[in-house]
């Protein structure tokens, strides 16, 4: 896996030191803070690949940090794993509903946490597995910003490229227009949901050409999905 940038928000100094050691040994780049406000500033300076976030921190709570990260365009789609001693079902549900991708209850094994982080990154941000993304006969070079289908180059505008990348990172998932707006444009973007339809049409035209099968499936009353069985 490519070197991943982690933002660790934990105010237990001994635990934070232990986690930094374990994750750096696994070739993660780790930035650490014990403060929720500073965590938001660090995320704004450079969006991390993943946030490991303690619920009970001084000042701004972890749950509020999670909520604000989900509202910031650059971090709206960044995986967040919450760490907490609060193991009740209601607390776990609240954390997940706020936007966390996973929830780990203390005490935990650092080795298990490393494995959980790796699983979340593979599921939510598979692009970290390398510069190449592919599905069916589509290939994307995320570094060189190049796309090929059936071996032939495909010219895409910046928005269509981001849309296709999002689909390639989540093949088979069905996304509503609103979810695509949040993930591709950012939650603060002042764009009508129907704008998504326009860019989907452009993306279809570019990757399908005159004769290739339509790989973007329209799911009635639900949204769109990258699906090799898809039809317009």
PEBELLIN-V922435 format. One record per residue. N is the residue number from 1. SS is DSSP state (helix for helix, strand for strand, loop for the rest). Layout:
BEGIN
N/SS, N/SS
END
This chain:
BEGIN
1/loop, 2/loop, 3/loop, 4/loop, 5/strand, 6/strand, 7/strand, 8/strand, 9/strand, 10/loop, 11/loop, 12/loop, 13/helix, 14/helix, 15/helix, 16/helix, 17/helix, 18/helix, 19/helix, 20/helix, 21/helix, 22/helix, 23/helix, 24/helix, 25/helix, 26/loop, 27/loop, 28/loop, 29/strand, 30/strand, 31/strand, 32/strand, 33/strand, 34/loop, 35/strand, 36/helix, 37/helix, 38/helix, 39/helix, 40/helix, 41/helix, 42/helix, 43/helix, 44/helix, 45/helix, 46/loop, 47/loop, 48/loop, 49/loop, 50/strand, 51/strand, 52/strand, 53/strand, 54/strand, 55/loop, 56/loop, 57/loop, 58/strand, 59/loop, 60/loop, 61/loop, 62/helix, 63/helix, 64/helix, 65/helix, 66/helix, 67/helix, 68/helix, 69/helix, 70/helix, 71/helix, 72/loop, 73/helix, 74/helix, 75/helix, 76/loop, 77/loop, 78/loop, 79/strand, 80/strand, 81/strand, 82/strand, 83/strand, 84/strand, 85/loop, 86/loop, 87/loop, 88/loop, 89/helix, 90/helix, 91/helix, 92/helix, 93/helix, 94/helix, 95/helix, 96/helix, 97/helix, 98/helix, 99/loop, 100/loop, 101/loop, 102/strand, 103/strand, 104/strand, 105/strand, 106/loop, 107/loop, 108/loop, 109/loop, 110/helix, 111/helix, 112/helix, 113/helix, 114/helix, 115/helix, 116/helix, 117/helix, 118/helix, 119/helix, 120/helix, 121/helix, 122/helix, 123/helix, 124/helix, 125/loop, 126/helix, 127/helix, 128/helix, 129/helix, 130/loop, 131/loop, 132/strand, 133/strand, 134/strand, 135/strand, 136/loop, 137/loop, 138/strand, 139/strand, 140/strand, 141/strand, 142/loop, 143/loop, 144/loop, 145/loop, 146/strand, 147/strand, 148/strand, 149/strand, 150/loop, 151/loop, 152/strand, 153/strand, 154/strand, 155/loop, 156/loop, 157/loop, 158/helix, 159/helix, 160/helix, 161/helix, 162/helix, 163/helix, 164/helix, 165/helix, 166/helix, 167/helix, 168/helix, 169/helix, 170/loop, 171/loop, 172/loop, 173/loop, 174/strand, 175/strand, 176/loop, 177/helix, 178/helix, 179/helix, 180/helix, 181/helix, 182/helix, 183/helix, 184/helix, 185/helix, 186/loop, 187/loop, 188/loop, 189/loop, 190/loop, 191/loop, 192/loop, 193/loop, 194/helix, 195/helix, 196/helix, 197/helix, 198/helix, 199/helix, 200/helix, 201/helix, 202/helix, 203/helix, 204/helix, 205/helix, 206/helix, 207/helix, 208/helix, 209/loop, 210/loop, 211/loop, 212/loop, 213/loop, 214/loop, 215/loop, 216/strand, 217/strand, 218/strand, 219/strand, 220/loop, 221/loop, 222/loop, 223/strand, 224/strand, 225/strand, 226/strand, 227/loop, 228/loop, 229/loop, 230/loop, 231/loop, 232/loop
END
